C-alpha cells in the first residue's frame, strides 16, 4: 500500500524529543525525513541510555523512518549543503532558541527566499514571542509554567511532574497536525508558511476541563489524585491485592455500579450521592464508602463484575504489565525490527490504524551520519567533493 505522505520531503534540524517525535510520525506516514545532526556528536539524545552496542535506545525510539546526515552548519560549506537540501524540501523543522537561526542564516525569511513554498516549523519552550521567548525551556519547565505540576499528584501533596514528557509530546503532536494543515494549504495554493510551536502552549491547550472550571466558576484545579474534575466516581481505588480504575461517568453507570457491582443499591437514593454534582461535592465521603467495599476482594473479582455490569474499568498496570497486556499486543503497539548494530530492536508501534495508507516502519533510526554520502550524491556532489568535505570536518 502507498503511504499518505510519500511525496513530502522533510529537513529536520531538531533534536531530543519534541521535534524528533513530530518527524518520526511524518516518517511513519511516508515522508522522506532527512535528519541533520550537528557536527561532531549529533543529537543530544544519543548521550541518553540505555545503550545496545553503544547505540542509544532513547535515540532509536524517536528517530525511526529517517535518513541521517552529520553536518557542520556553522561553517559556510556546511550551511551551503543545508540550503541545497532546503531548495527541494516541503518542510523544515528546527528547535533552536529564538535568534539563533538568524545568526546562522537559516531563519524563515532567508529560507523562503530560496523556497517560497517551504513550511518552516520552529519548536521551542516558550515560543518565538513574549517575555520568555529568549529563555531555554525543557519539558519540566513547561509543566511548571502551565500549572500542570500543581494539579498532578495526591491531594495536599507537593507538586509532581507528570510521568512522561507530556509537553514535549504535546508539542510534537501539535507540530504534526499544524504541518499537515500547512501542507494541505501548500498543495492547494503552492504557498508555504511559518509555524511557531511552544511546549508551554501545546500542553496548556490540553487542560480542557481545568480551563472550564476556572473560566466558568473561578475554580483553580489542584492535585486531586486520580479523581476526575467534573465526574464521580471516576478514579482509582485499592483492591485487596492491587488497584483498579472505575469510570461510572454518568447516572446510568453510577446506578449500575451501586446495584450490580458493589451491591449497595441504597447509595442511589443517598442524598449525598443522588446527582453527579452531589457526588462531586461529597467526594471524600463517596471515596470512603466505595473504598471500604472494594478492598474486600481482589482486582480480578471486581474487574469481572464491572465488565458484567457494563461499567468501564481497568487495572492500573505497571509499565511492563502494560506492554505485555493482550489488548496492547493485539493492536501491534509493541513491534520488532532490525537495527544494523543493535540487532533486533523492540519499539512502540504506530497508533493510527489506517485502511488505505497505513503507517509503516521502513527503516531503523540512522547511525550518526549514516546517509551523508547518499544524500549528498542526490544533491549532485561528486566523490571528490564529498571526500574534501569530510577532510575539512564539514560532514
C-alpha positions as CSV (number, residue, x, y, z in Angstrom):
1,X,0.0,0.0,0.0
2,X,1.1,3.5,-0.7
3,X,1.7,5.9,2.2
4,X,-0.1,9.2,2.5
5,X,3.0,11.4,2.8
6,X,5.1,9.6,0.2
7,X,5.7,12.9,-1.7
8,X,6.6,15.0,1.4
9,X,10.3,15.9,1.9
10,X,11.3,17.0,5.4
11,X,14.6,18.5,6.5
12,X,14.8,18.1,10.3
13,X,17.3,20.0,12.4
14,X,15.5,19.3,15.7
15,X,16.8,17.1,18.5
16,X,16.0,15.3,21.7
17,X,12.2,14.7,21.7
18,X,9.5,17.2,20.7
19,X,10.8,17.8,17.1
20,X,12.1,14.3,16.6
21,X,8.7,12.9,17.7
22,X,7.0,15.1,15.1
23,X,9.3,14.0,12.3
24,X,9.1,10.3,13.3
25,X,5.3,10.5,12.9
26,X,5.7,12.2,9.5
27,X,8.2,9.4,8.6
28,X,5.8,6.7,9.8
29,X,3.3,8.1,7.3
30,X,5.7,8.0,4.4
31,X,7.6,11.3,4.4
32,X,11.2,11.3,3.3
33,X,12.8,12.7,6.5
34,X,16.4,13.8,6.4
35,X,17.7,14.3,9.9
36,X,20.5,16.8,10.0
37,X,22.6,16.2,13.2
38,X,25.2,18.7,14.5
39,X,28.9,18.0,14.0
40,X,30.6,16.1,15.6
41,X,28.5,14.5,18.3
42,X,25.0,14.5,16.8
43,X,21.6,14.7,18.6
44,X,21.9,15.2,22.3
45,X,19.6,12.2,22.9
46,X,22.5,10.0,21.7
47,X,24.0,10.6,25.1
48,X,21.0,9.2,26.9
49,X,20.9,5.5,27.8
50,X,20.2,2.7,27.9
51,X,22.7,1.5,25.2
52,X,22.9,-1.5,23.0
53,X,26.2,-1.9,21.2
54,X,26.9,1.8,22.0
55,X,23.7,2.9,20.3
56,X,21.2,4.9,22.4
57,X,17.8,3.2,22.8
58,X,16.4,6.6,23.7
59,X,17.6,8.0,20.3
60,X,16.3,4.9,18.5
61,X,12.8,5.3,19.9
62,X,12.2,8.8,18.4
63,X,14.1,8.6,15.2
64,X,13.0,5.6,13.1
65,X,12.0,6.2,9.4
66,X,14.6,8.9,8.9
67,X,17.8,9.2,6.9
68,X,20.6,10.8,8.9
69,X,23.4,13.1,8.0
70,X,26.0,14.8,10.2
71,X,26.7,18.4,9.1
72,X,28.6,21.4,10.5
73,X,26.3,24.2,9.6
74,X,28.4,26.8,11.5
75,X,30.8,26.6,8.5
76,X,29.8,28.1,5.2
77,X,30.3,24.9,3.3
78,X,28.0,23.1,5.7
79,X,25.4,25.8,5.5
80,X,25.6,25.6,1.7
81,X,24.7,21.9,1.9
82,X,21.8,22.6,4.2
83,X,20.5,25.3,1.8
84,X,20.7,22.8,-1.1
85,X,18.5,20.5,0.9
86,X,16.0,23.2,1.6
87,X,15.6,24.1,-2.1
88,X,13.6,21.0,-2.7
89,X,12.1,20.5,0.8
90,X,8.4,20.8,1.7
91,X,9.0,21.1,5.5
92,X,11.9,22.5,7.6
93,X,11.9,21.9,11.3
94,X,14.2,23.4,14.0
95,X,14.2,23.8,17.7
96,X,16.9,26.4,18.3
97,X,16.4,29.3,20.7
98,X,14.8,32.4,19.0
99,X,17.6,34.4,17.4
100,X,20.0,31.5,16.9
101,X,18.6,30.7,13.4
102,X,19.1,34.4,12.4
103,X,22.7,34.2,13.4
104,X,23.2,31.0,11.5
105,X,21.4,32.5,8.4
106,X,18.7,29.8,8.3
107,X,15.7,31.9,9.6
108,X,12.4,31.7,7.8
109,X,12.8,35.0,5.9
110,X,16.1,33.7,4.5
111,X,14.9,30.3,3.6
112,X,11.7,31.3,1.9
113,X,13.7,33.4,-0.5
114,X,15.1,30.2,-1.9
115,X,12.0,28.1,-1.5
116,X,8.7,30.2,-1.3
117,X,6.7,27.0,-0.8
118,X,8.6,26.0,2.4
119,X,6.7,25.1,5.5
120,X,9.0,26.2,8.3
121,X,8.3,25.0,11.8
122,X,10.0,26.3,14.9
123,X,9.6,24.4,18.2
124,X,10.8,26.0,21.4
125,X,10.0,26.1,25.1
126,X,8.1,29.3,25.2
127,X,7.6,30.3,21.5
128,X,9.1,33.0,19.4
129,X,7.3,35.9,21.0
130,X,6.5,37.1,24.5
131,X,8.7,38.0,27.6
132,X,10.1,34.5,28.0
133,X,10.9,33.8,24.3
134,X,14.6,34.3,24.9
135,X,14.8,31.6,27.6
136,X,15.6,27.9,27.1
137,X,12.8,25.7,28.1
138,X,12.6,21.9,28.7
139,X,9.5,19.8,29.3
140,X,9.7,20.1,33.1
141,X,9.8,23.9,32.9
142,X,6.7,23.9,30.7
143,X,4.9,21.6,33.2
144,X,5.7,24.1,35.9
145,X,4.7,27.2,34.0
146,X,1.5,25.8,32.6
147,X,0.2,24.8,36.0
148,X,0.3,21.1,35.2
149,X,2.6,20.1,38.1
150,X,0.4,21.9,40.6
151,X,-2.5,19.7,39.7
152,X,-0.6,16.4,39.5
153,X,-0.2,14.1,42.5
154,X,-2.2,13.4,45.6
155,X,-4.5,16.0,47.3
156,X,-2.4,18.2,49.6
157,X,0.9,16.8,48.4
158,X,3.9,18.6,46.8
159,X,3.8,19.3,43.0
160,X,4.6,16.3,40.9
161,X,6.0,16.0,37.4
162,X,3.9,14.0,35.0
163,X,5.1,10.5,34.5
164,X,6.0,11.2,30.8
165,X,7.4,14.3,29.0
166,X,3.9,15.4,28.2
167,X,4.7,18.9,27.0
168,X,7.4,17.6,24.6
169,X,4.9,15.1,23.2
170,X,2.1,17.7,23.1
171,X,4.4,20.0,21.1
172,X,5.3,17.2,18.7
173,X,1.7,16.3,18.2
174,X,0.7,20.0,17.7
175,X,3.5,20.3,15.2
176,X,2.3,17.3,13.3
177,X,-1.2,18.5,12.8
178,X,-0.1,22.0,12.1
179,X,2.3,20.8,9.4
180,X,-0.4,18.6,7.9
181,X,-2.7,21.6,7.7
182,X,0.0,23.8,6.2
183,X,0.8,21.0,3.7
184,X,-2.8,20.8,2.5
185,X,-2.7,24.6,2.0
186,X,0.5,24.3,0.1
187,X,-0.9,21.6,-2.2
188,X,-3.9,23.9,-2.9
189,X,-2.0,27.2,-3.4
190,X,1.7,26.5,-3.6
191,X,2.2,28.8,-0.6
192,X,4.5,27.9,2.4
193,X,4.2,29.4,5.8
194,X,5.8,29.8,9.2
195,X,4.7,27.7,12.2
196,X,5.6,28.7,15.8
197,X,5.1,25.9,18.3
198,X,5.6,26.3,22.0
199,X,5.9,23.5,24.5
200,X,4.0,25.6,27.1
201,X,1.2,26.5,24.6
202,X,0.8,22.9,23.4
203,X,0.5,21.3,26.8
204,X,-1.7,24.2,28.2
205,X,-4.1,23.6,25.3
206,X,-4.8,20.1,26.7
207,X,-6.1,21.5,30.0
208,X,-9.7,21.4,28.8
209,X,-11.7,20.5,32.0
210,X,-9.4,22.7,34.1
211,X,-10.0,25.8,32.0
212,X,-13.7,25.1,32.1
213,X,-13.6,25.1,35.9
214,X,-11.6,28.4,36.0
215,X,-13.4,30.3,33.3
216,X,-16.8,29.1,34.3
217,X,-16.7,29.1,38.1
218,X,-13.4,30.7,39.1
219,X,-12.2,27.4,40.5
220,X,-8.4,26.7,40.5
221,X,-7.8,23.0,39.8
222,X,-5.4,21.5,42.3
223,X,-3.9,18.0,42.7
224,X,-6.7,15.5,43.2
225,X,-5.1,12.1,43.0
226,X,-6.8,10.1,40.3
227,X,-10.2,11.7,40.7
228,X,-11.9,13.5,37.8
229,X,-12.5,17.2,37.8
230,X,-16.2,17.0,37.0
231,X,-17.4,13.4,37.3
232,X,-17.6,10.9,40.2
233,X,-16.9,8.1,40.8
234,X,-14.3,8.3,38.0
235,X,-10.9,7.4,39.6
236,X,-8.7,4.7,41.1
237,X,-9.3,2.6,44.1
238,X,-7.3,0.0,46.0
239,X,-8.5,-3.6,46.0
240,X,-7.3,-6.4,48.3
241,X,-4.3,-7.1,46.1
242,X,-3.9,-4.1,43.7
243,X,-5.6,-1.1,42.2
244,X,-8.3,-0.5,39.7
245,X,-10.0,2.3,37.9
246,X,-13.7,2.8,38.0
247,X,-15.5,5.0,35.4
248,X,-19.1,5.4,36.4
249,X,-19.2,8.6,34.4
250,X,-23.0,9.1,34.1
251,X,-26.1,8.5,36.2
252,X,-26.9,5.2,34.5
253,X,-23.4,3.8,35.1
254,X,-23.5,5.0,38.7
255,X,-26.7,3.2,39.4
256,X,-25.4,0.0,37.7
257,X,-22.2,0.3,39.8
258,X,-24.2,0.5,43.1
259,X,-26.7,-2.1,42.2
260,X,-24.8,-4.7,40.2
261,X,-21.2,-4.3,41.2
262,X,-20.9,-3.4,44.9
263,X,-24.4,-4.4,45.8
264,X,-25.1,-1.2,47.7
265,X,-28.3,-0.1,46.0
266,X,-29.2,2.2,48.9
267,X,-26.5,4.6,47.8
268,X,-28.5,5.6,44.7
269,X,-31.0,7.4,46.9
270,X,-28.5,8.6,49.5
271,X,-28.9,12.5,49.5
272,X,-25.1,12.9,49.4
273,X,-24.8,11.0,46.1
274,X,-28.1,11.5,44.2
275,X,-26.7,13.5,41.3
276,X,-23.2,13.9,39.8
277,X,-23.0,17.3,41.4
278,X,-23.8,15.8,44.8
279,X,-21.2,13.1,44.3
280,X,-18.5,15.7,43.4
281,X,-19.4,17.9,46.4
282,X,-19.2,14.9,48.7
283,X,-16.3,13.2,47.0
284,X,-14.3,12.4,50.2
285,X,-17.3,10.6,51.7
286,X,-18.0,8.8,48.4
287,X,-14.4,7.6,48.2
288,X,-14.6,6.2,51.7
289,X,-17.8,4.3,51.1
290,X,-16.6,2.8,47.9
291,X,-13.1,2.0,49.1
292,X,-14.4,0.1,52.1
293,X,-16.2,-2.3,49.8
294,X,-13.6,-2.7,47.0
295,X,-10.7,-3.5,49.4
296,X,-12.6,-6.7,50.5
297,X,-11.9,-8.5,47.2
298,X,-9.1,-9.0,44.6
299,X,-8.7,-6.9,41.5
300,X,-9.8,-9.7,39.1
301,X,-13.0,-10.2,41.1
302,X,-14.0,-6.6,40.7
303,X,-13.0,-6.3,37.1
304,X,-15.2,-9.2,36.2
305,X,-18.2,-7.7,38.0
306,X,-17.6,-4.3,36.4
307,X,-17.4,-5.8,33.0
308,X,-20.6,-7.8,33.5
309,X,-22.4,-4.6,34.7
310,X,-21.1,-2.6,31.7
311,X,-19.3,-0.2,33.9
312,X,-15.9,1.0,32.3
313,X,-13.0,-0.2,34.3
314,X,-9.3,-1.1,34.1
315,X,-6.5,-2.4,36.1
316,X,-3.8,0.1,37.0
317,X,-0.8,-1.6,35.3
318,X,2.9,-1.1,35.8
319,X,4.5,-0.1,32.6
320,X,5.9,-3.6,32.0
321,X,2.4,-5.1,32.5
322,X,1.0,-2.5,30.1
323,X,3.5,-3.5,27.3
324,X,2.5,-7.2,27.8
325,X,-1.2,-6.6,28.1
326,X,-3.1,-8.7,25.5
327,X,-5.0,-5.6,24.2
328,X,-1.7,-3.8,23.6
329,X,-0.2,-6.7,21.9
330,X,-3.2,-7.4,19.7
331,X,-3.1,-3.9,18.4
332,X,0.6,-4.3,17.5
333,X,1.7,-1.5,19.8
334,X,4.8,-3.4,20.5
335,X,6.8,-4.2,17.4
336,X,10.2,-5.5,16.4
337,X,12.6,-4.6,13.6
338,X,16.3,-5.0,12.8
339,X,18.9,-2.3,13.6
340,X,22.3,-2.5,11.9
341,X,24.3,-2.5,15.2
342,X,21.8,-3.2,17.9
343,X,20.2,-6.2,16.1
344,X,16.6,-6.9,16.9
345,X,15.0,-3.8,18.4
346,X,11.7,-3.6,20.2
347,X,9.7,-0.4,19.8
348,X,6.3,1.1,20.2
349,X,4.0,0.6,17.3
350,X,2.0,3.1,15.2
351,X,-1.2,4.1,17.0
352,X,-3.3,5.2,13.9
353,X,-4.6,2.2,12.1
354,X,-5.4,3.4,8.6
355,X,-7.1,1.1,6.0
356,X,-5.7,2.7,2.8
357,X,-2.4,4.5,3.7
358,X,-1.2,2.8,6.9
359,X,1.9,3.9,8.7
360,X,4.9,1.7,8.4
361,X,8.4,1.2,9.9
362,X,10.5,1.2,6.8
363,X,13.9,1.9,8.4
364,X,15.5,2.0,11.8
365,X,16.9,5.1,13.4
366,X,20.1,6.1,11.5
367,X,23.6,5.7,12.7
368,X,25.4,9.0,13.2
369,X,26.0,10.3,9.7
370,X,24.9,7.0,8.1
371,X,23.3,8.6,5.0
372,X,25.5,11.6,4.5
373,X,27.1,10.3,1.3
374,X,23.8,9.1,-0.1
375,X,22.1,12.4,0.4
376,X,25.0,14.4,-0.9
377,X,25.1,12.4,-4.1
378,X,21.4,13.1,-4.6
379,X,22.4,16.7,-4.5
380,X,24.9,16.0,-7.2
381,X,28.0,16.3,-5.1
382,X,30.9,14.3,-6.5
383,X,33.1,11.7,-4.7
384,X,35.9,14.2,-4.6
385,X,33.8,17.0,-3.2
386,X,32.4,14.6,-0.5
387,X,35.9,13.5,0.4
388,X,37.1,17.1,0.7
389,X,34.1,18.0,2.9
390,X,34.9,15.1,5.2
391,X,38.6,16.1,5.4
392,X,37.5,19.7,6.3
393,X,35.2,18.4,9.1
394,X,32.1,19.7,7.4
395,X,30.4,16.3,7.3
